[in-house]
């Protein structure tokens, strides 16, 4: 099967042209790896390991982004941190609420699409605007 990425890095996702963007690119790459697992029921270990990698990287990225916001004295830091907690909660619910591997893969793809579209393009874009207004 030829790899087909469903998540794509585009310029409208740029936040800082630095580490935050590098993190987002890495998250998109890991999400595409999850999405491209063609047979989740027979590739269980690969799917589990990749989702664990995605989960760990999301947590790592959120810590880095929250430290970045603190250093900037970002005014919406508390609300942004709450959004991060909501994403972690959704990830945990997806992990515990999926009944088979196809469902797990598909729900993680939906979650990443929601996060890419709604979080980076709205919440992180507010951080971008704050950063470049200084």
C-alpha positions in Angstrom: 0.0 0.0 0.0 1.3 3.4 -0.8 1.4 5.8 2.1 -1.2 8.5 2.0 -1.0 11.2 4.6 -4.3 12.6 5.8 -2.7 15.2 8.0 -0.7 17.9 6.3 1.5 20.7 7.6 0.5 24.0 6.1 1.7 27.5 6.6 -1.6 28.5 8.3 -0.5 26.2 11.2 2.7 28.2 11.9 2.9 29.5 15.4 6.5 30.5 16.2 8.7 29.3 13.3 10.6 27.4 16.0 10.2 24.6 18.5 6.4 24.8 18.8 6.1 24.4 15.0 8.7 21.6 15.1 6.5 19.8 17.7 3.4 20.3 15.7 5.1 18.8 12.6 6.3 15.8 14.6 2.8 15.3 16.0 1.3 15.4 12.5 3.9 12.9 11.4 3.1 10.5 14.2 -0.7 11.0 13.6 -0.1 10.0 9.9 1.7 6.9 11.1 -1.4 5.9 13.1 -3.7 6.7 10.2 -1.6 4.6 7.8 -1.9 1.4 9.8 -4.0 -0.4 7.3 -4.9 -3.5 9.3 -5.2 -2.5 12.9 -6.5 -5.9 14.0 -3.4 -7.7 12.7 -1.0 -4.8 13.4 -2.0 -4.4 17.1 1.5 -4.0 18.5 2.4 -1.4 15.9 -0.8 0.5 16.5 -0.4 0.4 20.3 3.2 1.5 20.2 2.5 4.3 17.8 -0.5 5.6 19.8 1.7 5.4 22.9 4.4 7.5 21.1 1.7 10.0 20.0 0.3 10.2 23.6 3.7 10.7 25.1 4.7 13.3 22.5 1.4 15.2 23.1 2.2 15.4 26.8 5.8 16.5 26.1 4.6 19.1 23.6 2.0 20.5 26.1 4.6 20.9 28.8 6.9 22.7 26.4 4.2 24.9 25.1 3.0 25.8 28.6 6.6 26.7 29.6 6.8 28.8 26.5 3.5 30.6 27.4 4.8 31.2 30.9 8.1 32.7 29.6 6.1 35.0 27.4 3.7 35.9 30.2 0.9 34.9 27.8 -2.4 36.4 29.1 -4.6 33.4 28.1 -2.2 30.8 29.5 -4.7 29.4 32.1 -7.4 28.8 29.5 -5.0 27.4 27.0 -3.7 25.0 29.6 -7.3 23.9 30.3 -7.7 23.1 26.6 -4.6 20.9 26.8 -6.2 19.1 29.8 -9.3 18.5 27.7 -7.3 17.0 24.9 -5.5 14.6 27.3 -8.9 13.7 28.7 -10.3 13.0 25.2 -7.2 10.8 24.5 -7.8 8.8 27.7 -11.5 8.4 26.9 -10.5 7.2 23.4 -8.1 4.7 24.8 -10.5 3.3 27.3 -13.7 3.5 25.2 -12.5 1.8 22.0 -13.7 -1.8 21.7 -11.5 -3.0 18.8 -8.3 -1.8 17.1 -10.0 -0.4 14.0 -12.2 1.8 16.2 -9.1 2.9 18.2 -7.2 3.9 15.1 -10.3 5.7 13.6 -11.1 7.5 16.9 -7.5 8.7 17.2 -7.5 10.0 13.7 -10.8 11.9 14.4 -9.2 13.3 17.6 -6.1 14.5 15.7 -8.2 16.1 13.1 -10.2 17.9 15.7 -7.0 19.0 17.5 -5.3 20.1 14.3 -8.3 22.0 13.0 -9.6 23.4 16.2 -6.7 23.7 18.6 -3.7 24.7 16.5 -5.8 26.9 14.2 -7.6 28.6 17.0 -6.0 28.3 20.4 -2.4 28.1 19.3 -3.1 30.9 16.7 -4.0 33.2 19.6 -0.6 32.4 21.0 1.0 33.2 17.6 -0.9 36.6 17.5 0.2 37.4 21.0 3.8 36.5 20.2 4.0 38.7 17.1 2.1 41.6 18.7 5.0 42.3 21.0 
